Amino acid sequence: MRSIRPSFTVRRGRGASRRTSPVPATVALVSVLALTATACNGDDHADAKPSLSATAGPVGDGKIKIPDDIRKRLREHGIDIDKWKHGAWKNWNRDDWLREANDFVNPIIKGLWDPDRMRDANDPDKGVDDNDISGDQGVTDPTPAPVRAQPVRAPYHASAATSGKVLFDSPEGTMVCSATVVEDPAHPGKSNLIWTAGHCVHAGKKGGWYRNIAFVPSYNNAGKSNAELQDASRAEVAPYGVWWADAAKTSQQWIDQGGETGGNGASYDFAVIHVTPEQGNAGKSLEETVGGALPVNFNAPAVPQVRSITASGYPAAAPYDGQLLYQCQDKPGRLSIQGTDPTMYRIGCTMTGGSSGGGWVETGSDGKPALVSNTSIGPVSSGWLAGPRLGEVAKGVYDSVSKKFAGR
């Protein structure tokens, strides 16, 4: 079994799937400081000499204005803001890699995600065989038949407005996941929240928080081919802007137990990110910008009660290239990796790495669509995907991000 891991620009041959273990039901936070880069190359080049301003503090003379509390946290973790902007964020030394809950400052570098850097995020093809599942503990239904992923009709904004890409950096290079715009109870009609997988923001027990996290709604909205995107402008690749995380949370279960191999943490592999527009957006929220947001159903329906689930994502591993949005629709079955953890949903689907974190949507009893899961793991050969059922722990993650920005 492999994790539907985030995709990389650097290819490596390691296996990747996860097993789960129960740990306390708490959450973890990422906060961010926004910087401005007036000249910044894409990919992993740190040659540019960007000038900076900080949106977290007053700006007027072009110098960095950092609130004292954030400056203190930066100093405590040995982060020199000037060195960071010139490429120090690429230092992934384990001793310096922040991993604890509420212990991460993630500077936003404006202009970092140029079209080439977005397009070049690919899949490392990590995976191990299906025998990695630690037995049929709990309830596991027969392996579903593969369902061929179907391309979403362009423009994506008209047919799947809440879908998009999450971009970020890891020790392995530039990475990509998928995500969904979800409602914010603290800001009805004006949400800035997205839902994705925990492994798209944090590396789990052997790593820490990823960096330069950003969301691109309706990435490649026109559905252009990879060849057509070679000379595309940023406006073509990201027509609804680039939105940087200013807070993100995942489960403590994922932080403590999540891993690149086996199923560790998979039943708790979810995250909520609050975003802010890189270039300003005339005061409009993400929800207002894309034209909608999905409610999240934390009263996860039992599998027999679900007629079908639709999973969306930007698969990047072969035979896909990460540039187009796809969907799979199937009646779910159950996957139990450990009997002590919540049983996961499983559907037939041929999507591959890069689709991680993409939303799973079910039509509820009220006839309206709602998010009920996200893509987490799948087998080496592709053919099926599994995602966590969203319950009390997931609601705690969601509520904590919403409440953080209530009243703002």
C-alpha positions in Angstrom: 0.0 0.0 0.0 1.2 3.5 -0.7 0.3 6.8 0.7 -1.2 9.2 -1.9 1.7 11.4 -0.9 2.3 15.0 -1.9 4.2 15.2 -5.2 7.8 16.3 -5.5 10.1 17.8 -8.1 12.8 15.4 -6.9 12.1 11.7 -7.6 13.2 9.1 -5.1 12.5 5.4 -4.8 11.2 5.1 -1.2 8.0 3.4 -0.4 5.2 5.4 1.1 2.1 4.3 3.0 1.0 4.6 6.6 -0.4 2.6 9.5 -2.4 4.1 12.3 -2.1 4.2 16.1 -4.3 5.9 18.7 -2.9 9.0 20.4 -4.6 12.0 22.2 -7.1 13.9 20.3 -5.5 17.3 20.1 -4.6 19.7 17.3 -1.5 21.6 16.1 -1.1 25.1 14.7 1.0 26.8 11.9 1.2 30.6 12.0 2.7 32.6 9.2 4.5 35.9 8.6 4.1 37.5 5.2 7.1 38.7 3.3 7.3 40.4 -0.1 9.8 39.3 -2.7 10.2 41.8 -5.5 12.5 39.4 -7.5 12.2 35.7 -6.8 13.1 32.8 -9.0 10.9 29.7 -9.1 11.9 26.1 -8.3 14.7 25.7 -5.8 16.9 28.6 -6.8 17.8 31.1 -4.0 19.7 33.6 -6.1 17.2 36.4 -6.0 17.7 39.3 -3.6 14.1 40.2 -2.7 13.2 43.2 -0.7 10.8 42.6 2.1 7.9 44.0 4.0 5.8 42.2 6.6 2.0 42.2 6.4 2.0 41.2 10.0 3.0 44.7 11.0 2.9 48.3 9.8 4.5 49.0 6.5 5.6 52.3 5.2 9.4 52.6 4.8 10.0 49.3 3.0 11.7 47.8 6.0 10.6 44.6 7.8 8.1 45.4 10.6 7.7 42.2 12.7 5.6 42.2 15.9 7.7 41.6 19.0 6.0 38.2 19.8 6.8 36.8 16.3 10.3 38.3 16.3 10.9 36.5 19.7 9.7 33.2 18.3 11.9 33.5 15.3 14.9 34.2 17.5 14.1 31.3 19.8 14.2 28.9 16.8 17.3 30.5 15.3 15.6 31.9 12.3 17.3 35.0 10.8 14.6 36.7 8.7 17.1 38.1 6.2 18.8 34.8 5.7 15.4 33.1 5.4 14.3 35.3 2.5 17.5 34.5 0.7 17.1 30.8 0.9 17.7 29.7 4.5 14.3 28.1 4.4 15.9 25.3 2.4 17.8 24.2 5.5 16.0 21.0 6.6 18.4 20.0 9.3 16.4 17.8 11.7 17.5 19.8 14.7 16.2 23.0 13.1 13.0 21.6 11.6 10.1 22.8 13.7 7.6 20.1 14.3 5.7 20.7 17.6 2.1 22.0 17.9 1.9 25.8 17.9 5.6 26.0 17.3 6.0 27.0 13.6 6.5 30.3 11.9 6.1 30.1 8.1 7.1 33.2 6.3 5.3 34.0 3.1 7.5 35.0 0.2 5.5 36.8 -2.4 6.2 35.8 -5.9 7.9 32.5 -4.9 5.2 30.4 -6.6 5.7 31.4 -10.3 4.1 29.3 -13.1 7.2 27.1 -13.6 7.4 26.3 -9.9 3.7 25.4 -9.8 3.8 23.3 -12.9 7.0 21.4 -12.1 5.7 19.9 -8.8 5.6 16.2 -9.6 5.2 12.8 -7.9 8.0 10.7 -6.4 6.2 7.5 -7.1 6.6 6.3 -3.5 5.0 3.0 -2.6 5.1 -0.5 -1.1 2.8 -3.5 -1.8 -0.6 -4.2 -0.4 0.7 -6.6 2.2 1.9 -3.6 4.2 -1.7 -3.3 5.6 -1.4 -4.9 9.0 -4.2 -7.4 8.6 -8.0 -7.1 8.5 -8.4 -5.7 12.0 -11.8 -4.2 12.5 -14.0 -4.3 9.4 -12.5 -4.3 5.9 -14.6 -4.9 2.8 -13.3 -6.6 -0.3 -11.0 -4.5 -2.5 -13.1 -2.4 -4.8 -12.8 -2.7 -8.6 -10.7 0.2 -10.1 -12.8 3.2 -11.3 -11.1 5.1 -14.0 -10.7 8.8 -13.1 -12.5 11.2 -15.4 -11.2 14.6 -16.4 -13.3 17.5 -15.0 -14.8 19.7 -17.7 -13.0 23.0 -18.1 -13.4 25.7 -17.0 -13.0 24.2 -13.5 -14.4 27.3 -11.9 -17.8 26.5 -13.5 -17.8 22.7 -12.7 -15.6 22.3 -9.6 -15.1 25.8 -8.1 -14.1 24.6 -4.6 -11.2 22.5 -5.8 -7.6 23.6 -6.1 -3.9 22.8 -5.4 -1.8 23.1 -2.3 1.8 23.9 -3.0 4.6 23.8 -0.5 8.3 22.9 0.1 9.8 19.9 1.8 13.3 18.4 2.2 12.6 16.4 -1.0 11.8 19.6 -3.0 8.7 21.4 -4.3 5.5 19.5 -3.5 1.9 19.5 -4.4 -1.4 18.2 -2.9 -5.1 18.9 -3.6 -7.6 20.7 -1.4 -11.2 22.0 -1.1 -12.7 25.3 -0.1 -15.0 24.7 2.9 -17.4 26.9 4.9 -16.4 28.8 7.9 -19.1 29.0 10.6 -17.4 32.2 12.0 -17.7 33.9 8.6 -20.8 32.7 6.7 -20.5 33.3 3.0 -16.9 34.7 3.5 -14.8 31.6 4.3 -11.0 31.6 3.9 -10.7 27.9 5.0 -9.5 25.0 2.9 -9.5 21.3 3.8 -6.6 18.9 2.9 -4.6 16.0 4.2 -2.5 16.2 7.3 0.5 14.9 5.4 0.2 17.9 3.1 1.2 20.3 5.9 3.3 18.1 8.3 5.7 15.2 7.7 4.5 13.3 10.8 6.6 11.6 13.5 9.9 11.8 11.7 9.6 15.4 10.5 8.0 18.7 11.0 5.9 21.4 9.3 6.3 22.0 5.6 7.1 25.5 4.3 5.9 28.1 1.8 2.3 26.6 2.0 0.0 28.2 -0.6 -3.3 27.3 -2.2 -4.2 27.9 -5.9 -8.0 27.6 -6.5 -9.0 26.3 -9.9 -5.4 25.7 -10.9 -5.1 25.7 -14.7 -8.8 26.7 -14.9 -8.8 26.4 -18.7 -7.6 22.8 -18.6 -4.6 23.4 -20.8 -2.1 20.6 -21.5 1.4 20.5 -20.0 2.8 21.6 -23.3 0.4 24.6 -23.5 1.3 25.6 -20.0 5.0 26.0 -20.8 4.7 29.6 -21.7 1.6 30.4 -19.6 1.4 33.5 -17.4 0.8 33.3 -13.7 -2.7 34.7 -14.4 -3.4 31.7 -16.6 -2.1 29.2 -14.2 -3.6 30.8 -11.1 -6.6 33.0 -12.4 -8.1 33.3 -8.9 -4.8 34.1 -7.2 -2.3 32.5 -4.9 -3.5 32.3 -1.3 -0.9 31.7 1.5 -1.6 29.9 4.7 -1.7 32.2 7.7 -2.8 29.3 10.0 -3.0 25.5 9.6 -3.9 22.7 11.9 -3.7 18.9 11.8 -4.4 16.2 14.3 -1.9 15.4 17.1 -2.4 11.8 16.0 -0.8 12.6 12.6 2.1 14.6 14.2 2.9 11.8 16.6 2.3 8.7 14.5 2.2 9.7 10.8 4.8 8.3 8.5 5.9 7.8 4.9 5.5 4.0 5.1 2.6 1.9 6.4 -0.7 3.3 7.5 0.4 5.2 10.6 -1.9 8.2 11.2 -4.1 7.6 8.2 -7.4 7.6 10.1 -6.5 11.1 11.3 -4.8 12.3 8.1 -6.6 15.6 7.7 -5.8 19.3 8.0 -7.6 22.7 7.9 -5.7 25.8 6.5 -6.7 29.4 6.8 -5.5 31.4 3.8 -4.9 35.0 2.9 -4.4 36.4 -0.7 -0.9 37.1 -1.8 -1.6 40.2 -3.8 -4.6 41.5 -1.9 -8.1 40.9 -3.1 -10.1 44.1 -2.6 -11.4 42.7 0.7 -13.0 39.6 -0.9 -12.7 36.3 0.9 -11.7 33.0 -0.8 -15.3 31.8 -0.8 -16.5 35.0 -2.5 -13.6 34.8 -5.0 -14.3 31.2 -6.2 -18.1 31.5 -5.8 -18.7 28.9 -3.1 -17.6 26.6 -0.3 -18.7 23.2 0.9 -20.1 22.3 4.3 -18.2 19.6 6.3 -20.2 16.7 7.6 -18.7 15.5 10.9 -21.5 13.1 11.6 -19.8 10.7 9.2 -22.5 8.4 7.7 -22.0 4.6 7.9 -20.9 3.0 4.7 -24.2 1.2 4.0 -25.9 4.6 4.1 -23.7 6.2 1.4 -24.8 5.6 -2.2 -21.7 7.2 -3.7 -18.8 9.5 -3.0 -17.0 11.7 -5.5 -13.3 12.3 -5.0 -11.5 15.2 -6.7 -7.8 15.9 -7.2 -4.8 16.8 -9.4 -3.0 13.4 -9.8 0.6 13.9 -10.8 2.2 10.4 -10.9 2.1 8.5 -14.2 0.0 8.2 -16.2 -1.0 11.7 -15.1 1.1 14.9 -15.1 -0.5 17.0 -12.3 -1.9 19.7 -14.6 -5.5 18.6 -14.9 -8.3 18.1 -12.4 -9.9 14.6 -12.2 -12.7 13.0 -10.3 -13.8 9.4 -9.4 -17.3 8.4 -8.3 -17.9 5.1 -6.5 -19.9 3.5 -3.7 -17.5 3.3 -0.7 -16.5 0.3 1.2 -14.7 0.0 4.6 -11.0 -0.2 5.3 -9.7 -0.9 8.8 -5.9 -0.8 9.3 -6.1 -1.1 13.1 -9.2 -2.1 15.0 -8.5 0.7 17.6 -8.8 3.4 15.0 -11.8 4.7 13.1 -12.6 2.7 10.0 -11.8 4.5 6.8 -13.8 5.0 3.6 -12.4 3.2 0.5 -13.4 3.7 -3.2 -12.2 2.4 -6.5 -10.2 5.1 -8.2 -7.1 5.3 -10.5 -5.9 8.7 -9.3 -2.3 8.8 -8.2 0.0 11.0 -6.1 -0.8 14.7 -6.2 -4.5 13.9 -5.5 -3.7 13.7 -1.8 -5.9 15.9 0.3 -8.5 16.3 -2.4 -12.1 16.4 -1.1 -14.5 13.5 -0.9 -18.1 14.7 -1.4 -21.4 13.0 -0.7 -24.9 14.2 -1.3 -26.6 14.4 2.1 -30.2 13.7 3.1 -31.0 17.3 2.3 -29.9 16.8 -1.3 -26.9 19.1 -0.9 -23.2 18.1 -1.3 -21.0 18.0 1.7 -17.3 17.1 2.4 -17.1 13.8 4.2 -13.4 12.9 3.7 -10.2 13.5 1.9 -7.7 11.4 -0.1 -5.1 9.8 2.2 -3.7 6.4 1.1 -3.8 3.9 -1.8 -2.0 0.9 -3.2 1.2 0.9 -5.2 -0.6 -0.2 -8.4 -3.3 2.5 -7.9 -6.9 1.3 -8.4 -8.3 2.5 -5.0 -8.1 5.3 -2.6 -8.9 5.5 1.2 -9.8 8.5 3.3 -10.6 9.1 7.0 -14.1 9.4 8.2 -14.5 12.8 9.9 -15.6 12.7 13.5 -14.9 14.5 16.8 -11.2 14.9 16.3 -11.7 16.4 12.8 -14.3 18.8 14.1 -11.9 19.9 16.8 -9.3 20.7 14.2 -11.8 22.6 12.1 -13.4 24.5 15.0 -10.0 25.6 16.3 -9.0 27.3 13.0 -12.4 28.9 12.6 -12.4 30.3 16.2 -8.9 31.7 15.8 -10.2 34.1 13.2 -13.7 34.8 14.6 -14.4 38.5 14.9 -11.6 39.4 12.5 
